Amino acid sequence: MISSLPLPVDLSRPGYRLRRAAPDDLRSIVALLADDPIAAARGESDAPEAAGDYRAAFDDAVADPSNEIVVAVDARGELAATMQLTRIPGLARRGATRLLVEAVRVAAAHRSGGLGTAMLRWTMGPAAEATGAALVQLTSDEQRADAHRFYERLGFVGSHRGFKHRVR
């Protein structure tokens, strides 16, 4: 858990609140991850046999002081979106700390209403400031052209090309 993050917080998008994910949120988070054709093709699944893997990963992430899994909930308390933030201290850029954004997902019923924008603006503003980040960065699958346009509208620049090597 990144204890310096200002959470919970009401977002600029009325009716939504960001907070730290709780263990009871895990099933809804996994459903958001699995409800994505690109991620599903990589093996994301909300099948019962995957529950133990997700529980272990969740427990590891929230126990790590450099990580935070954040959820947005609507006025009814329904989980509407999620993202994972990781604070990365580094030597490059004269010792700049980065805030890495991963696994951004907004439930279909909550898309195109400004929730994703509000989440990322909070990340680029109060969250970056609270974590001492000089840079907010993210990766996005090359197939996600709409997401790339979204991130560019928010001021992100596609300045680097990422590489991954699958180990298992």
C-alpha positions as CSV (number, residue, x, y, z in Angstrom):
1,M,0.0,0.0,0.0
2,I,1.3,3.4,-0.9
3,S,0.4,5.1,2.4
4,S,1.0,8.7,1.0
5,L,-1.9,8.4,-1.5
6,P,-4.8,10.8,-0.7
7,L,-7.5,8.1,-0.5
8,P,-10.4,7.9,-0.3
9,V,-11.3,10.9,-2.5
10,D,-14.4,12.1,-4.4
11,L,-13.5,12.4,-8.0
12,S,-14.2,15.5,-10.1
13,R,-16.7,13.3,-12.0
14,P,-19.7,13.6,-9.7
15,G,-21.0,10.4,-8.1
16,Y,-17.7,8.5,-8.0
17,R,-15.2,7.9,-5.2
18,L,-11.7,6.5,-5.4
19,R,-10.5,4.3,-2.6
20,R,-8.1,1.5,-1.9
21,A,-9.3,-1.9,-3.1
22,A,-10.4,-4.2,-0.3
23,P,-10.3,-8.0,-0.4
24,D,-14.1,-8.1,-1.0
25,D,-13.5,-6.1,-4.3
26,L,-11.4,-8.8,-5.8
27,R,-14.2,-10.7,-7.6
28,S,-15.4,-7.4,-9.3
29,I,-11.8,-6.4,-10.2
30,V,-11.2,-9.8,-11.8
31,A,-14.5,-9.5,-13.7
32,L,-13.3,-6.1,-15.1
33,L,-9.9,-7.6,-16.1
34,A,-11.6,-10.6,-17.8
35,D,-14.2,-8.5,-19.6
36,D,-11.6,-7.4,-22.2
37,P,-10.9,-9.4,-25.4
38,I,-7.2,-8.6,-25.4
39,A,-6.6,-9.5,-21.8
40,A,-8.8,-12.6,-22.2
41,A,-6.6,-13.7,-25.1
42,R,-3.7,-13.6,-22.7
43,G,-5.4,-15.7,-20.1
44,E,-7.4,-13.3,-17.9
45,S,-10.3,-15.3,-16.6
46,D,-12.9,-15.0,-13.9
47,A,-13.3,-18.8,-13.8
48,P,-13.3,-20.2,-10.3
49,E,-10.1,-22.2,-10.8
50,A,-8.2,-18.9,-11.2
51,A,-9.5,-17.4,-7.9
52,G,-6.5,-18.6,-5.9
53,D,-4.0,-17.0,-8.3
54,Y,-5.8,-13.7,-8.2
55,R,-6.1,-13.8,-4.4
56,A,-2.3,-14.4,-4.0
57,A,-1.5,-11.6,-6.4
58,F,-3.9,-9.2,-4.7
59,D,-2.4,-10.0,-1.3
60,D,1.2,-9.5,-2.6
61,A,0.3,-6.2,-4.3
62,V,-1.5,-4.7,-1.3
63,A,1.3,-5.8,1.1
64,D,4.0,-4.1,-1.0
65,P,4.5,-0.5,0.2
66,S,5.2,0.6,-3.4
67,N,1.9,-0.7,-4.8
68,E,-1.7,0.3,-4.6
69,I,-4.8,-1.2,-6.2
70,V,-7.4,1.5,-6.5
71,V,-11.1,1.2,-7.3
72,A,-13.7,3.7,-8.3
73,V,-17.2,3.1,-6.8
74,D,-20.4,4.8,-7.8
75,A,-23.0,6.3,-5.5
76,R,-24.5,2.9,-4.9
77,G,-21.1,1.5,-3.9
78,E,-20.9,-0.6,-7.1
79,L,-17.3,-1.0,-8.4
80,A,-17.1,0.9,-11.6
81,A,-13.4,1.0,-12.4
82,T,-9.9,-0.1,-11.2
83,M,-6.2,0.6,-11.8
84,Q,-3.0,-0.4,-10.1
85,L,-0.3,2.2,-9.2
86,T,3.3,1.4,-8.5
87,R,5.8,3.9,-7.2
88,I,9.2,3.3,-8.7
89,P,12.2,5.2,-7.3
90,G,15.0,5.4,-9.9
91,L,18.4,6.7,-10.8
92,A,17.6,7.9,-14.3
93,R,16.4,11.4,-14.9
94,R,18.5,12.6,-12.0
95,G,16.9,10.3,-9.5
96,A,13.3,10.8,-10.6
97,T,10.6,8.7,-9.0
98,R,8.0,7.3,-11.4
99,L,4.4,6.4,-10.8
100,L,3.5,3.5,-13.1
101,V,-0.2,3.0,-14.0
102,E,-1.3,-0.5,-14.9
103,A,-4.5,-2.5,-15.5
104,V,-6.8,0.5,-16.0
105,R,-10.3,-0.8,-16.5
106,V,-13.7,0.9,-16.5
107,A,-16.8,-1.2,-16.5
108,A,-18.8,-0.9,-19.8
109,A,-21.8,0.7,-18.1
110,H,-19.5,3.5,-16.8
111,R,-17.5,4.3,-20.0
112,S,-17.6,7.5,-22.0
113,G,-18.8,9.5,-19.0
114,G,-15.6,11.0,-17.8
115,L,-14.7,8.5,-15.1
116,G,-11.4,7.3,-16.8
117,T,-10.4,10.9,-17.3
118,A,-11.1,11.8,-13.7
119,M,-9.1,8.8,-12.5
120,L,-6.1,9.6,-14.6
121,R,-6.2,13.3,-13.8
122,W,-6.2,12.4,-10.1
123,T,-3.2,10.1,-10.8
124,M,-1.3,12.8,-12.7
125,G,-2.1,15.4,-10.0
126,P,-2.7,14.6,-6.4
127,A,-1.3,11.0,-6.6
128,A,1.8,12.0,-8.4
129,E,2.4,14.8,-5.9
130,A,1.8,12.7,-2.9
131,T,4.2,10.0,-4.1
132,G,6.9,12.4,-5.1
133,A,6.7,11.3,-8.7
134,A,8.3,13.4,-11.4
135,L,6.8,11.2,-14.1
136,V,3.6,9.3,-14.5
137,Q,4.0,6.5,-17.1
138,L,1.9,3.7,-18.4
139,T,2.0,1.0,-21.1
140,S,-0.9,0.1,-23.4
141,D,-1.2,-2.9,-25.7
142,E,-0.4,-1.8,-29.3
143,Q,-3.9,-3.1,-30.3
144,R,-5.6,-0.5,-28.2
145,A,-5.8,2.5,-30.6
146,D,-8.8,4.1,-28.7
147,A,-6.9,3.9,-25.4
148,H,-3.9,5.5,-27.1
149,R,-6.0,8.4,-28.2
150,F,-7.5,8.7,-24.7
151,Y,-4.1,8.8,-23.1
152,E,-2.8,11.3,-25.6
153,R,-5.7,13.6,-25.0
154,L,-4.7,13.6,-21.3
155,G,-1.1,14.7,-22.2
156,F,0.7,11.3,-22.3
157,V,3.2,11.0,-25.0
158,G,4.0,7.8,-26.8
159,S,7.8,8.4,-26.4
160,H,9.0,4.9,-25.8
161,R,8.3,1.5,-27.2
162,G,7.9,-1.2,-24.5
163,F,9.1,-4.8,-24.7
164,K,8.0,-7.8,-22.7
165,H,9.4,-11.3,-22.4
166,R,7.0,-13.9,-21.2
167,V,8.5,-16.2,-18.5
168,R,5.4,-18.3,-17.9
